[in-house]
Amino acid sequence: MKPFAMLVFLAVSGCQSDPCSLNATLLSVEQAIKDGLRSPSSAVFQKIDRNAVIGSEDECKYTFSGEFDADNTYGASIRHSYEVSVSMDETTQKHVMDFKHITAR
């Protein structure tokens, strides 16, 4: 196998993610938040403090908070904060989210 082809294979195979991983959960939460925004492409999420995350991959349940910036109707970037609890629906294998709050600052 050529070195380039091997590199592509490793990159693609490394993209498979456990749906219970914190990274996969974060991506699902970010997408759910973007789906509710007027300008989803403007959303920029801040890194969360992984030490403040409650829960684990074994339980497939997490509670955490974070911040993101997104444009409002007038195009001004506004900082928002959120808190969410996430679990995995055993039947559908999809994340179930309970947002405690999403507020603009």
C-alpha positions as a printed Julia matrix, in Angstrom:
105×3 Matrix{Float64}:
   0.0    0.0    0.0
   1.31   3.43  -0.86
   2.11   5.7    2.11
  -0.5    8.29   1.04
  -3.27   5.69   0.74
  -2.36   4.31   4.15
  -2.52   7.78   5.69
  -5.99   8.38   4.19
  -7.2    5.01   5.48
  -5.98   5.77   9.0
  -7.55   9.23   8.97
 -10.93   7.89   7.81
 -10.94   4.89  10.13
  -9.97   7.14  13.05
 -13.1    9.23  12.52
 -15.37   6.52  13.83
 -16.54   7.64  17.25
 -18.25   5.95  20.14
 -21.62   7.73  20.52
 -21.13   7.66  24.3
 -17.8    9.47  24.16
 -17.69  13.01  25.51
 -16.55  14.33  22.1
 -19.53  12.76  20.3
 -21.85  14.1   22.97
 -20.42  17.61  22.64
 -20.9   17.54  18.87
 -24.55  16.49  19.31
 -25.17  19.29  21.81
 -23.52  21.87  19.57
 -25.62  20.74  16.6
 -28.83  20.89  18.67
 -27.99  24.45  19.74
 -27.11  25.48  16.17
 -30.44  24.07  14.94
 -32.24  26.61  17.14
 -30.25  29.68  16.05
 -31.18  32.25  13.41
 -27.61  32.17  12.11
 -26.24  28.7   12.89
 -23.06  29.21  10.87
 -22.1   32.12  13.14
 -21.92  29.95  16.27
 -18.48  29.62  17.84
 -18.35  27.34  20.87
 -15.86  27.85  23.68
 -14.0   24.85  25.04
 -15.67  23.34  28.07
 -13.82  22.59  31.28
 -13.62  18.81  31.06
 -12.85  18.64  34.79
 -16.29  20.14  35.48
 -18.17  17.5   33.46
 -20.34  15.27  35.61
 -20.94  11.73  34.37
 -19.01   9.21  32.34
 -18.77   7.3   29.1
 -19.61   4.07  30.97
 -22.98   5.46  32.03
 -23.41   7.35  28.74
 -24.73  10.28  30.77
 -23.2   13.74  31.15
 -24.07  17.09  32.67
 -22.01  20.12  31.73
 -22.18  23.81  30.92
 -20.55  25.93  28.27
 -20.57  29.14  26.31
 -20.88  30.12  22.68
 -21.02  33.27  20.58
 -23.65  33.64  17.86
 -25.06  36.47  15.78
 -28.45  37.85  16.68
 -31.05  39.1   14.18
 -29.09  42.33  13.69
 -25.77  40.6   13.07
 -24.22  41.45  16.44
 -22.27  38.64  18.08
 -23.76  37.79  21.48
 -22.25  35.52  24.16
 -24.61  32.79  25.41
 -24.27  30.27  28.19
 -25.96  26.89  28.51
 -26.28  23.96  30.86
 -27.38  20.57  29.62
 -27.85  17.0   30.77
 -27.36  14.37  28.07
 -28.14  10.66  28.01
 -28.37   7.98  25.33
 -31.75   6.59  24.27
 -31.19   2.83  24.22
 -33.84   2.27  21.53
 -32.84   4.92  18.99
 -29.15   5.17  19.97
 -29.46   8.97  19.85
 -28.6   11.58  22.42
 -31.47  12.89  24.54
 -30.82  16.41  25.82
 -32.4   18.29  28.68
 -31.29  21.92  28.48
 -31.48  23.54  31.91
 -30.96  26.94  30.32
 -29.64  28.73  27.26
 -29.29  32.42  27.99
 -27.75  35.43  26.33
 -25.47  37.52  28.5
